[in-house]
């Protein structure tokens, strides 16, 4: 069971760069880690949490494994937890 975080490369609200936080084993593990990290539930998007660059180092210090965005997506898909956006959704 591993929580993964990719680099903060994605532009988002408040002029910050954002990372994705996922679990490669269960959404329960992911939600529990997000609570520990202090990430609000509203940051959850189908299969991941959006995490601001200001929380990246703290996530790693709590045990999230830093990986590339490509590896994060590969492991999320392999876990069976990937939930794609419906067609036509933005």
N, C-alpha and C positions, 0 to 999 in steps of 0.2 A: 504494500500500500504506500503510495507516494503522492504527495502534492507537488505539482510542478508550476513554475512561473517562467514566462519568457521575458526578454528584455523590454523595457519601456520604450517602444518604437512607434506607438500608434497615437497620433494627435487626437486630443479630445477636449472635453470641457475644461474651463478655467485656464486654458493655455498650457496644460500639462501633457506630458506623454504618458501613455497607459500601457500596462501589461495585462496578460491574461493569466488567471490562476485556475488550474484544473486539478482533478484527481485522476489517476489512472486505474482506480479501483471502485470508488463509490461516491455518489453524490452526498451521502451522509458524512463521509470523511471530509469532503470539500466544504460543506456547510459548517461543520465543526471548526475547521481551520479558519474559515472566514470570520467566525465569531471571535476566535482567539486573536486574530489579526486586527479586529475592530472594523471590518468592512461591512457596510450596511447591506441588508438583504436586497435593497433596490439595485445594487450593483451586480446581481446575478442575472445572467442572460442565457437561458436554455441549458447550457452545459459548462459555463465558466463564470468567473467573477472578473469584472474589469477593475484593475487596481492601479491607482495613480503612482507615478514615479516616486513620489515621496514615501510610499509604503514598501517599495521593492526590497530595500536592504533589510527592513524589519521582517518581511515575509521569509527571506532567506535565513535570518537569524533564528526564526522560529522553526525552521526545518524544511521550508519549501526548497526544492531542488531547481536551481537555475538551469534552463535549457534553451536552445534556440526555438524560435517560433515554429520552424519546420518540425523539429523533434516533438514539441508539445502537441502539435496537431496530429502527427503520426501516432503518438502514444494514446491520445484521446480517442482517435478512431479505433485503434487496436483494442481499447478497453471496452468498446461497445457503448460508451456513454455519449458519443457525439450526437448532437441534436441540431440538424441543419435548419436554417430559416425556411419557411414555406416559400414556394415559388411566388415571385412578384412582391414579396415583403422586403422592406428596406431596413 
